[in-house]
Amino acid sequence: MSLQEDRKEYLSSELGDNYLSVDPKNLFKEWLKDYRAIVKQDSTAFALSTVGDTGNPDSRIVLLKEIRDEGLVFYTNYESKKGRDIKFNKNVHALFFWKELERQVRIKGIVTKISREDSEKYFSTRPRASQLGAISSNQSQKISTREDLDIKFNSYYSQGSENLKCPDNWGGYCIQIKQIEFWQGRMNRMHDRIIFEKTMSSQWNSYRVQP
Ligand SMILES: Cc1cc2nc3c(=O)[nH]c(=O)nc-3n(C[C@H](O)[C@H](O)[C@H](O)COP(=O)(O)O)c2cc1C
């Protein structure tokens, strides 16, 4: 099987120089809205990269759950591998690939935990099965067999408590955006790339880079 013939032309849109002066948060929201109009499942998924104490980067998919003035919110287990990485190093990278629109967004940011109150509020809105999943999984930790995992889940499941409590080690993180790049595929690989960087005075500095 040859992978070399897997080629396409990117023709669907463009990012003119007028985009250099837009608010990148609004552009991000607009692009996400465009994507959600055509992709119904897991449309907010992105690759989150962290670097822990070994210095090796690690990436995994998580779901964006809220866009705040302060940044982008996702939820996870604070003691997972990513949680441990973040404790060591708050610099993260978020990568969105919106294939159907020939778009990519790359974000460099700094993460902080959201308030306990907000995490608990969100947890209470999750389906019960998802709540049980969060409660019964020590995310990223070793477990001998699938059966052991199922036994853990079923033991919580059968307790049948009405209001499940958000575990202390589970909650949200907010990625404060320091840099964001918008990539729009163009013809002949002459893609559009516009980067916005947060300045010391919290303004956006924008520039175009070559594809
Ligand atoms: C579509 C999709 C969505 C996911 N969403 C989340 C999420 O929102 N939060 C989360 O902790 N893990 C999510 N995961 C699982 C992560 O990719 C990962 O397996 C898990 O968080 C453990 O990562 P870690 O060991 O690096 O901490 C998702 C996976 C996929 C494929």
Ligand as a Chemical Component Dictionary entry (heavy atoms), coordinates in Angstrom:
data_LIG
# 
_chem_comp.id                   LIG 
_chem_comp.type                 NON-POLYMER 
_chem_comp.pdbx_formal_charge   0 
_chem_comp.three_letter_code    LIG 
# 
loop_
_chem_comp_atom.comp_id 
_chem_comp_atom.atom_id 
_chem_comp_atom.alt_atom_id 
_chem_comp_atom.type_symbol 
_chem_comp_atom.charge 
_chem_comp_atom.model_Cartn_x 
_chem_comp_atom.model_Cartn_y 
_chem_comp_atom.model_Cartn_z 
_chem_comp_atom.pdbx_ordinal 
LIG C1  C1  C 0 -13.252 11.611 21.216 1  
LIG C2  C2  C 0 -12.548 11.521 22.556 2  
LIG C3  C3  C 0 -12.909 12.386 23.568 3  
LIG C4  C4  C 0 -12.284 12.334 24.817 4  
LIG N1  N1  N 0 -12.604 13.246 25.770 5  
LIG C5  C5  C 0 -11.949 13.239 26.954 6  
LIG C6  C6  C 0 -12.185 14.278 27.909 7  
LIG O1  O1  O 0 -12.935 15.236 27.689 8  
LIG N2  N2  N 0 -11.519 14.191 29.083 9  
LIG C7  C7  C 0 -10.636 13.175 29.369 10 
LIG O2  O2  O 0 -10.071 13.165 30.454 11 
LIG N3  N3  N 0 -10.360 12.223 28.453 12 
LIG C8  C8  C 0 -10.990 12.227 27.257 13 
LIG N4  N4  N 0 -10.711 11.264 26.308 14 
LIG C9  C9  C 0 -9.723  10.208 26.654 15 
LIG C10 C10 C 0 -8.292  10.772 26.490 16 
LIG O3  O3  O 0 -7.941  10.813 25.124 17 
LIG C11 C11 C 0 -7.255  9.953  27.264 18 
LIG O4  O4  O 0 -7.305  8.606  26.907 19 
LIG C12 C12 C 0 -7.444  10.076 28.783 20 
LIG O5  O5  O 0 -7.796  11.368 29.169 21 
LIG C13 C13 C 0 -6.174  9.660  29.521 22 
LIG O6  O6  O 0 -5.119  10.474 29.112 23 
LIG P1  P1  P 0 -3.787  10.632 30.005 24 
LIG O7  O7  O 0 -3.442  9.252  30.483 25 
LIG O8  O8  O 0 -2.773  11.188 29.060 26 
LIG O9  O9  O 0 -4.108  11.566 31.129 27 
LIG C14 C14 C 0 -11.296 11.334 25.056 28 
LIG C15 C15 C 0 -10.913 10.478 24.004 29 
LIG C16 C16 C 0 -11.521 10.575 22.777 30 
LIG C17 C17 C 0 -11.045 9.680  21.663 31 
# 
loop_
_chem_comp_bond.comp_id 
_chem_comp_bond.atom_id_1 
_chem_comp_bond.atom_id_2 
_chem_comp_bond.value_order 
_chem_comp_bond.pdbx_ordinal 
LIG C1  C2  SING 1  
LIG C2  C3  SING 2  
LIG C2  C16 DOUB 3  
LIG C3  C4  DOUB 4  
LIG C4  N1  SING 5  
LIG C4  C14 SING 6  
LIG N1  C5  DOUB 7  
LIG C5  C6  SING 8  
LIG C5  C8  SING 9  
LIG C6  O1  DOUB 10 
LIG C6  N2  SING 11 
LIG N2  C7  SING 12 
LIG C7  O2  DOUB 13 
LIG C7  N3  SING 14 
LIG N3  C8  DOUB 15 
LIG C8  N4  SING 16 
LIG N4  C9  SING 17 
LIG N4  C14 SING 18 
LIG C9  C10 SING 19 
LIG C10 O3  SING 20 
LIG C10 C11 SING 21 
LIG C11 O4  SING 22 
LIG C11 C12 SING 23 
LIG C12 O5  SING 24 
LIG C12 C13 SING 25 
LIG C13 O6  SING 26 
LIG O6  P1  SING 27 
LIG P1  O7  DOUB 28 
LIG P1  O8  SING 29 
LIG P1  O9  SING 30 
LIG C14 C15 DOUB 31 
LIG C15 C16 SING 32 
LIG C16 C17 SING 33 
# 
